[in-house]
Amino acid sequence: MLQGKKLVQSMFARSGYRIVRSESGMRYRPTAADARHSASLLDEIIPVVQHNALTGEWPTPAFLEDYFDASRLAMARLLLDRCDAEDVEIAGKRVLDIGCHAGCLLRLMRARYPEASLFGCDISDVKLAMAERACPDAELFFSALSDLPRSSRYDVVFLMEVLEHTVDPEAVVRRLLDIVSAAGTLILTVPDGRKDQFPAKEYHAEFDSYAGHINFWSPESWNYFLARTAPEWKLRTGTLPTGHLFAALSMKNKAN
């Protein structure tokens, strides 16, 4: 058996290939700092919904403790690490987090880029109330994707884990590029569609989206989708250590 395995490996090697063990079950392990950031965020936002522990109204404290665990904080941190590696300028810039939820990303950005002007929007008053506690000096407002004012421009626009819910993701990307400044960048993340098994759940007509996931991109189709949707924009894609797909879009004539 061992000789047969070596024979197969040598045959592939002669063609320039190497057989490696797939570690598909491995997951990124959050750091102790991620756990501290999670605990700190929860300390701020849970008082907003503490009464829901008795009524069962969403979101309950138990839901938030599960949702904003160390793994989610790690994903947000690693996203900012990738932005730094891609030379996305956030310090001192106007930055909008669309679908900011409880302010997880805004809070991390405030700690990392104290001079940035931070903005966040969502379609839930409860989420915005939590985000206000998580990042008190961010400018927060209620808005759906389709209602974002075209008159406003931002140097960096984040859309984390939202496109997979939308009925027309191409239109969403094009709409967001309209509010990115001439020298700005649009940052997107979605789950890896090869591993994502989250169901569609109910449809929300007012937002033309689903509570669950209806779009599933592989790393390859993610790149093709964005290149086709925004051919005039410089595109950089990749995968975060957590497995989430990443993209940064900026104008091709942007000065280096």
Salt bridges, closest charged atoms under 4 A:
ASP34 OD1 - ARG77 NE 2.71
GLU44 OE1 - ARG133 NH2 3.71
ASP81 OD2 - ARG77 NH1 3.47
ASP81 OD1 - ARG112 NH2 2.86
ASP84 OD2 - ARG112 NH1 2.83
GLU86 OE2 - ARG82 NE 3.06
GLU86 OE1 - ARG236 NH1 3.69
GLU89 OE1 - LYS93 NZ 3.66
ASP137 OD2 - ARG110 NE 2.96
GLU161 OE1 - HIS244 NE2 3.73
GLU164 OE2 - HIS165 NE2 3.94
GLU164 OE2 - HIS213 NE2 3.91
ASP178 OD2 - ARG150 NH1 2.66
ASP196 OD2 - HIS213 ND1 2.67
GLU202 OE2 - HIS204 NE2 4.00
GLU220 OE1 - ARG194 NH2 2.81
